[in-house]
């Protein structure tokens, strides 16, 4: 009964009271400060309440029954490879309807690109250097893999590191916090896999913000691979049409800069899932009409798609699809002597989160 009284009897000369909101026993002299500032039961500010509601909403869209329907709603995904059964990555995802937008999840095209790399290490090396001898020697590292628009769950970038490439992962800064989290979670696995594969060089992975078209940031990213072969990795980055030209210009600029310093040993691997015929047709039109500097080679991924470990939620649906038609993989190299188009950087407000 005494605990519900507002005031208690003095104890050792000190008067106290029990806060009816939090049930804490407080020095009476600090009552005003407690009731206005310190009590943990005080209502949150409007900003704090809004943030909490956003957090609850985002959590509600992840896990639970939604995760049973779509791997994009799993809080953690385990990615394995048909070509490398001894390799797996555990990857954290966030809400694709939250602040990170599409950068919050592992999309299917990056699974395709990663499985291609996993099963074709020599082809990967040959693509970068046109040299079978180079592909066979990874003791000193293959070169630089630049992952453009890699998102927060950069599976193909991690796989490239396992194969011996130094890797720079790029996107926009809100997304890159998740990239760093996943890198930290998987770095030990990458180190151990490289050691097992006999790759003597230390694995070098870095995370850097690069807006498509930002030449200064691109130069900084390419510094890590100066004078060495370059592979640009890009998956599912064409979903916004206003980014088509800046993306292609960034790829062309990267290949041009690297090729000048690495005897032409530079290419890009671009993969995407077909979702919008109009958007994809526009991308291909810009590629054809505005970027004659590229030689485009389509890679046959039929075998890659057959061995790919699809998430169980979509296994049945993908079995009904024409997968090679739905997941084109292109190799882009520069045509000697053809100028590379310039591009102004995308304004931050226009770029994807």
C-alpha positions in Angstrom: 0.0 0.0 0.0 2.9 2.3 0.8 4.3 2.1 -2.7 1.3 3.7 -4.3 1.5 6.8 -2.1 2.9 9.8 -3.8 5.2 10.6 -0.9 7.0 8.3 1.5 8.1 8.9 5.0 11.5 10.6 5.3 14.3 8.1 5.4 17.6 9.2 7.0 16.5 12.8 6.7 15.7 12.4 2.9 12.2 12.8 1.6 11.3 10.5 -1.4 8.4 9.9 -3.6 7.4 7.0 -5.9 6.8 8.0 -9.5 3.4 6.7 -10.5 4.5 6.4 -14.1 7.7 4.3 -13.8 7.4 3.2 -10.1 10.9 4.6 -9.4 11.8 5.8 -5.9 13.0 9.4 -6.4 14.6 12.1 -4.2 11.8 14.6 -3.7 14.2 17.4 -4.5 14.6 16.0 -8.0 10.9 15.4 -8.6 10.4 18.2 -11.2 13.4 17.2 -13.2 12.4 13.6 -13.1 8.8 14.3 -14.2 9.8 16.6 -17.0 13.0 15.0 -18.4 14.3 11.8 -16.8 11.4 9.5 -16.3 11.6 6.6 -18.7 7.9 6.5 -19.0 7.7 10.0 -20.5 6.0 10.0 -23.9 8.4 10.2 -26.8 8.8 13.3 -28.9 6.9 13.5 -32.2 10.1 12.7 -34.1 10.9 9.7 -31.9 7.4 8.4 -32.2 7.6 8.7 -36.0 10.9 6.9 -36.1 9.6 4.1 -33.9 6.5 3.7 -36.1 8.8 3.5 -39.2 10.9 0.9 -37.5 7.9 -1.1 -36.5 6.5 -0.9 -40.0 9.7 -2.0 -41.5 10.1 -4.9 -39.1 6.5 -5.9 -39.9 7.4 -6.3 -43.6 10.4 -8.6 -42.8 10.4 -12.1 -41.6 7.3 -14.1 -40.6 4.8 -15.2 -43.2 6.2 -12.7 -45.7 9.6 -14.4 -45.6 7.8 -17.7 -46.4 6.5 -16.1 -49.6 9.5 -14.2 -50.8 13.3 -14.4 -50.1 13.3 -10.6 -50.4 11.5 -10.4 -47.0 13.9 -12.7 -45.2 16.0 -10.8 -42.6 18.9 -13.2 -43.2 19.5 -15.2 -46.4 22.0 -18.0 -46.9 23.5 -17.9 -50.4 25.1 -21.2 -51.7 26.5 -22.1 -55.1 25.9 -25.1 -57.3 29.5 -24.8 -58.7 31.1 -24.4 -55.3 29.3 -26.4 -52.7 31.9 -25.6 -50.1 31.2 -21.9 -50.2 28.3 -20.0 -48.5 27.5 -16.5 -47.4 25.1 -15.4 -44.7 23.7 -12.0 -45.7 21.6 -9.5 -43.8 18.7 -7.8 -45.6 16.5 -4.9 -44.8 13.1 -3.7 -46.0 13.0 -2.9 -49.7 10.2 -0.4 -48.9 12.3 1.3 -46.3 15.0 4.0 -46.6 17.4 1.7 -48.5 14.9 1.0 -51.2 16.1 -1.7 -53.6 19.6 -1.6 -52.1 18.3 -3.5 -49.1 18.0 -7.0 -50.6 19.7 -9.6 -52.7 18.1 -9.6 -56.1 18.0 -12.6 -58.4 20.2 -11.1 -61.1 23.1 -10.9 -58.7 22.6 -14.5 -57.8 22.9 -15.3 -61.5 26.1 -13.2 -61.9 27.6 -14.7 -58.7 26.9 -18.3 -59.9 28.4 -17.5 -63.3 31.6 -16.4 -61.6 31.6 -19.4 -59.3 31.5 -21.9 -62.1 33.6 -20.1 -64.6 36.8 -18.8 -63.0 38.9 -19.3 -66.2 36.2 -17.6 -68.3 36.1 -14.8 -65.8 39.9 -14.5 -66.1 39.8 -14.7 -69.8 37.1 -12.1 -70.0 39.3 -9.7 -68.1 42.5 -10.3 -69.9 42.0 -12.3 -73.0 44.8 -14.5 -71.7 44.4 -18.1 -70.6 47.8 -18.0 -68.9 46.7 -15.1 -66.6 43.5 -16.9 -65.7 45.5 -19.9 -64.5 47.7 -17.8 -62.1 45.8 -16.3 -59.2 48.6 -16.5 -56.6 49.1 -12.8 -56.8 45.5 -11.8 -57.4 43.6 -11.4 -60.6 43.2 -7.6 -60.7 40.4 -5.3 -59.6 36.7 -6.0 -59.6 34.6 -2.8 -59.4 31.1 -3.5 -58.3 28.8 -0.6 -59.5 25.5 -0.1 -57.7 26.3 -3.2 -55.7 23.6 -2.6 -53.0 23.8 -3.6 -49.4 23.9 -7.4 -50.2 26.8 -7.6 -52.8 26.9 -11.4 -53.4 28.8 -11.3 -56.7 31.4 -8.9 -55.2 32.1 -11.3 -52.4 32.4 -14.2 -54.8 34.9 -12.2 -56.9 37.0 -11.7 -53.8 37.0 -15.5 -53.2 38.3 -16.0 -56.7 41.3 -13.7 -56.1 40.2 -10.3 -57.2 40.6 -7.1 -55.1 37.1 -5.6 -54.9 35.8 -2.1 -54.5 32.0 -2.1 -53.8 30.2 1.1 -54.7 26.7 2.5 -54.2 25.2 5.5 -52.3 26.1 6.1 -48.7 22.7 5.2 -47.1 23.0 1.7 -48.7 26.7 1.2 -48.0 26.1 0.9 -44.2 24.4 -2.4 -44.9 27.2 -3.3 -47.4 29.7 -2.8 -44.6 27.6 -4.9 -42.2 27.5 -7.8 -44.6 31.2 -7.5 -45.4 32.1 -7.7 -41.7 29.9 -10.8 -41.3 31.5 -12.6 -44.2 35.1 -11.3 -44.3 36.5 -14.3 -42.4 34.8 -16.7 -44.8 36.4 -14.9 -47.7 39.8 -15.0 -46.1 39.6 -18.7 -45.4 38.3 -19.5 -48.9 41.1 -17.6 -50.6 43.6 -19.4 -48.4 42.1 -22.8 -49.2 42.3 -21.9 -52.9 46.0 -21.1 -52.7 45.6 -17.4 -53.3 48.7 -16.0 -51.6 47.8 -12.3 -51.8 45.9 -10.7 -49.0 42.2 -10.1 -49.8 41.5 -6.4 -50.3 37.9 -5.3 -50.1 36.8 -1.7 -49.8 33.5 0.2 -49.8 33.1 3.6 -51.5 30.4 5.9 -52.5 30.2 6.5 -56.3 27.4 8.3 -58.1 27.0 7.2 -61.7 28.9 9.9 -63.7 31.1 11.1 -60.8 34.5 11.0 -62.4 36.4 12.1 -59.3 34.9 9.3 -57.2 35.4 6.8 -60.0 39.1 7.7 -60.2 39.5 7.1 -56.5 37.8 3.7 -56.8 40.0 2.7 -59.7 43.2 3.7 -57.9 43.1 0.4 -56.0 43.7 -1.4 -59.3 46.1 0.9 -61.1 47.9 -1.0 -63.9 46.0 -4.2 -63.4 43.1 -5.9 -65.2 39.6 -4.6 -64.4 36.3 -6.3 -64.3 33.2 -4.1 -63.7 30.3 -6.1 -62.0 26.8 -4.6 -62.5 23.6 -6.4 -61.8 20.0 -5.1 -61.8 21.0 -1.5 -62.1 18.8 -0.5 -65.0 15.4 -0.3 -63.3 15.4 3.5 -63.4 15.5 4.9 -66.9 17.1 8.2 -66.1 20.2 6.3 -64.8 20.7 4.3 -68.1 23.0 6.9 -69.7 25.0 7.8 -66.6 25.5 4.1 -65.8 26.8 3.2 -69.3 29.0 6.3 -69.3 30.4 5.3 -65.9 31.2 1.8 -67.2 32.7 3.2 -70.4 34.9 5.6 -68.5 36.1 2.9 -66.0 37.0 0.6 -68.9 38.8 3.4 -70.7 40.8 4.5 -67.7 41.7 0.9 -66.7 42.5 -0.1 -70.3 45.0 2.7 -70.7 46.9 1.4 -67.7 46.4 -2.4 -68.1 47.1 -3.0 -71.8 43.3 -3.1 -72.6 42.6 -5.8 -70.0 39.2 -4.4 -69.0 35.6 -5.5 -69.4 32.2 -5.3 -67.7 29.7 -8.0 -66.9 26.1 -6.6 -66.9 23.2 -8.8 -65.8 19.6 -7.9 -65.2 16.2 -9.6 -64.8 13.6 -8.6 -67.4 10.6 -7.0 -65.7 9.6 -4.1 -67.9 9.8 -4.5 -71.7 9.6 -0.7 -72.2 12.4 0.0 -69.8 14.7 -2.7 -71.0 14.1 -1.7 -74.7 15.1 1.9 -73.8 18.3 0.7 -72.1 19.2 -1.4 -75.1 18.4 1.5 -77.5 20.7 3.8 -75.5 23.4 1.2 -75.4 23.2 0.7 -79.2 22.7 4.3 -80.3 24.7 6.4 -77.8 27.5 3.9 -76.9 29.0 2.6 -80.1 32.2 2.5 -78.1 31.1 -0.9 -76.7 31.4 -4.3 -78.2 28.5 -6.3 -76.7 28.8 -10.0 -76.3 25.9 -12.1 -74.9 27.1 -14.9 -72.6 25.2 -18.2 -72.7 24.0 -18.7 -69.1 21.8 -21.8 -69.6 24.1 -24.1 -67.6 24.6 -21.4 -65.0 20.9 -21.2 -64.4 20.5 -24.9 -64.2 22.9 -25.3 -61.4 21.9 -22.1 -59.5 20.5 -22.7 -56.0 17.2 -20.8 -56.2 15.5 -19.8 -52.9 12.9 -22.4 -52.0 10.2 -19.8 -52.2 10.6 -19.4 -55.9 11.9 -22.8 -57.0 8.5 -23.8 -58.5 7.9 -20.5 -60.3 11.4 -20.3 -61.9 10.9 -23.9 -63.2 8.1 -22.4 -65.4 10.2 -19.6 -66.8 12.5 -19.3 -69.8 15.4 -18.4 -67.5 18.0 -17.6 -70.2 15.6 -15.2 -71.8 14.7 -13.6 -68.5 18.3 -13.1 -67.2 20.5 -11.8 -70.0 24.2 -11.5 -69.2 26.3 -9.2 -71.3 30.1 -8.7 -71.6 31.0 -5.1 -72.6 34.4 -4.3 -73.9 35.6 -1.1 -75.6 36.1 -0.9 -79.4 39.6 0.5 -80.0 39.6 4.0 -81.4 35.9 4.8 -80.7 35.5 7.8 -78.3 33.8 7.2 -75.0 30.8 9.6 -74.3 31.2 11.9 -71.4 28.6 12.1 -68.7 27.7 14.7 -66.0 27.1 13.1 -62.5 23.6 12.3 -61.4 22.4 14.8 -58.9 22.1 13.2 -55.4 18.4 13.9 -55.2 17.9 12.0 -58.4 20.0 9.0 -57.6 18.7 5.8 -56.2 19.0 5.3 -52.4 
